[in-house]
Amino acid sequence: MIRYLFLFLIIPGATNCFSQESTIKPIDMNMANVSYPFPVSFITITNQDETLKMAYMDLPPLKSNGKTIMLLHGKNFNGWYWETTARVLCENGFRVIIPDQVGFGKSSKPNRIQYSFQLLAQNTKALLDSLGIKSLVVLGHSMGGMLATRFTLMYPQMTEKLILEDPLGLEDWKLNVPYQSVDDWYKFELKQNYAAIKKYQQENYYGGNWDTAYDKWLNLQAGWTIHPDYPKIAWNSALIYDMIFTQPVLYEFELIKCPTLLIIGQNDRTALGKNLMPEEVRKTMGKYPELGKLTARKIKGAKLAEIENTGHLPHIQSFDRFIKALMPFLLQ
């Protein structure tokens, strides 16, 4: 049976994250000490004989246009980072569903699980079924783009439109990068700290730039690394890296039939395993300007919006241009 709970957490100053490493606050495994911008609900699901909670936000429109859109987060994020996007969508008549996938944000971190995009898509479908949603628009960012693609392929009858914002999986990294075991990924994750996370995000997400507005998302991830729960978080992260690396979706883009929009930051250079490769190979990986065009050609009728001077997070780094690309596609 699916059960619903509502969580209202008000932590003074929780939404005003600090920008200095010395003031980072530890964040527990399920982010109970972090307040999201909208009420959080849960469904209870069973994955591989383990009972888990999946968190989500369900935002009603100001004046309904009869449409629902679901926003799927990336690997190093959670549903909170969709806040500004969600508010604009609600203002334009959309009901907005924002899940935290199992293993992320306020959702459960399993003790043992074999992650797959099919599993996450099934969990997401269970959430939508519990809410009585029969059809919707699906927007996925980064890893969420891979999940959005898999969801669309598994449930084409539900997916009215698909938007992929700087999705991972536009290239098959395992063709170049040596396989890393889950144990390898786990060791890598255990070494993460504020400085390493900021360096990675600055180089890969923001084209070498940094703005204090990005501190909020950095601090959430870094706060996990200094909490006693972190080994379990790191283990789930390692399993998720293995899923992303071994389950590419690019070979199935041609099967997508619904109207599709790709929004691609032209400074994005994100690629799993790039740090393991020599310089001459690294330069060939994560070239999103080329990957965006290639992917748009694979999906019949797909539209491509290229966001200049923007990295991996257009909806954070260049929101005005992101929303300008998104809204005409949604409203047509």
Secondary structure in CASP SS format (residue, H / E / C, confidence):
PFRMAT SS
TARGET T0000
AUTHOR 0000-0000-0000
METHOD secondary structure of the structure
MODEL  1
M C 1.00
I C 1.00
R C 1.00
Y C 1.00
L E 1.00
F E 1.00
L E 1.00
F C 1.00
L C 1.00
I C 1.00
I C 1.00
P C 1.00
G C 1.00
A C 1.00
T C 1.00
N C 1.00
C C 1.00
F C 1.00
S C 1.00
Q C 1.00
E H 1.00
S H 1.00
T H 1.00
I C 1.00
K C 1.00
P C 1.00
I C 1.00
D C 1.00
M C 1.00
N C 1.00
M C 1.00
A C 1.00
N C 1.00
V C 1.00
S C 1.00
Y C 1.00
P C 1.00
F C 1.00
P C 1.00
V E 1.00
S E 1.00
F E 1.00
I E 1.00
T E 1.00
I E 1.00
T E 1.00
N E 1.00
Q C 1.00
D C 1.00
E E 1.00
T E 1.00
L E 1.00
K E 1.00
M E 1.00
A E 1.00
Y E 1.00
M E 1.00
D E 1.00
L E 1.00
P C 1.00
P C 1.00
L C 1.00
K C 1.00
S C 1.00
N C 1.00
G C 1.00
K E 1.00
T E 1.00
I E 1.00
M E 1.00
L E 1.00
L E 1.00
H C 1.00
G C 1.00
K C 1.00
N C 1.00
F C 1.00
N C 1.00
G H 1.00
W H 1.00
Y H 1.00
W H 1.00
E H 1.00
T H 1.00
T H 1.00
A H 1.00
R H 1.00
V H 1.00
L H 1.00
C H 1.00
E H 1.00
N C 1.00
G C 1.00
F E 1.00
R E 1.00
V E 1.00
I E 1.00
I E 1.00
P E 1.00
D C 1.00
Q C 1.00
V C 1.00
G C 1.00
F C 1.00
G C 1.00
K C 1.00
S C 1.00
S C 1.00
K C 1.00
P C 1.00
N C 1.00
R C 1.00
I C 1.00
Q C 1.00
Y C 1.00
S C 1.00
F H 1.00
Q H 1.00
L H 1.00
L H 1.00
A H 1.00
Q H 1.00
N H 1.00
T H 1.00
K H 1.00
A H 1.00
L H 1.00
L H 1.00
D H 1.00
S H 1.00
L C 1.00
G C 1.00
I C 1.00
K C 1.00
S C 1.00
L E 1.00
V E 1.00
V E 1.00
L E 1.00
G E 1.00
H E 1.00
S C 1.00
M H 1.00
G H 1.00
G H 1.00
M H 1.00
L H 1.00
A H 1.00
T H 1.00
R H 1.00
F H 1.00
T H 1.00
L H 1.00
M H 1.00
Y C 1.00
P C 1.00
Q C 1.00
M C 1.00
T E 1.00
E E 1.00
K E 1.00
L E 1.00
I E 1.00
L E 1.00
E E 1.00
D C 1.00
P C 1.00
L C 1.00
G C 1.00
L C 1.00
E C 1.00
D C 1.00
W H 1.00
K H 1.00
L H 1.00
N C 1.00
V C 1.00
P C 1.00
Y C 1.00
Q C 1.00
S C 1.00
V H 1.00
D H 1.00
D H 1.00
W H 1.00
Y H 1.00
K H 1.00
F H 1.00
E H 1.00
L H 1.00
K C 1.00
Q C 1.00
N C 1.00
Y H 1.00
A H 1.00
A H 1.00
I H 1.00
K H 1.00
K H 1.00
Y H 1.00
Q H 1.00
Q H 1.00
E H 1.00
N H 1.00
Y H 1.00
Y C 1.00
G C 1.00
G C 1.00
N C 1.00
W C 1.00
D C 1.00
T H 1.00
A H 1.00
Y H 1.00
D H 1.00
K H 1.00
W H 1.00
L H 1.00
N H 1.00
L H 1.00
Q H 1.00
A H 1.00
G H 1.00
W H 1.00
T H 1.00
I C 1.00
H C 1.00
P C 1.00
D C 1.00
Y H 1.00
P H 1.00
K H 1.00
I H 1.00
A H 1.00
W H 1.00
N H 1.00
S H 1.00
A H 1.00
L H 1.00
I H 1.00
Y H 1.00
D H 1.00
M H 1.00
I H 1.00
F H 1.00
T H 1.00
Q C 1.00
P C 1.00
V C 1.00
L H 1.00
Y H 1.00
E H 1.00
F H 1.00
E H 1.00
L H 1.00
I C 1.00
K C 1.00
C C 1.00
P C 1.00
T E 1.00
L E 1.00
L E 1.00
I E 1.00
I E 1.00
G E 1.00
Q C 1.00
N C 1.00
D C 1.00
R C 1.00
T C 1.00
A C 1.00
L C 1.00
G C 1.00
K H 1.00
N H 1.00
L H 1.00
M C 1.00
P C 1.00
E H 1.00
E H 1.00
V H 1.00
R H 1.00
K C 1.00
T C 1.00
M C 1.00
G C 1.00
K C 1.00
Y H 1.00
P H 1.00
E H 1.00
L H 1.00
G H 1.00
K H 1.00
L H 1.00
T H 1.00
A H 1.00
R H 1.00
K H 1.00
I C 1.00
K C 1.00
G C 1.00
A C 1.00
K E 1.00
L E 1.00
A E 1.00
E E 1.00
I E 1.00
E C 1.00
N C 1.00
T C 1.00
G C 1.00
H C 1.00
L C 1.00
P H 1.00
H H 1.00
I H 1.00
Q H 1.00
S C 1.00
F H 1.00
D H 1.00
R H 1.00
F H 1.00
I H 1.00
K H 1.00
A H 1.00
L H 1.00
M H 1.00
P H 1.00
F H 1.00
L H 1.00
L H 1.00
Q C 1.00
END
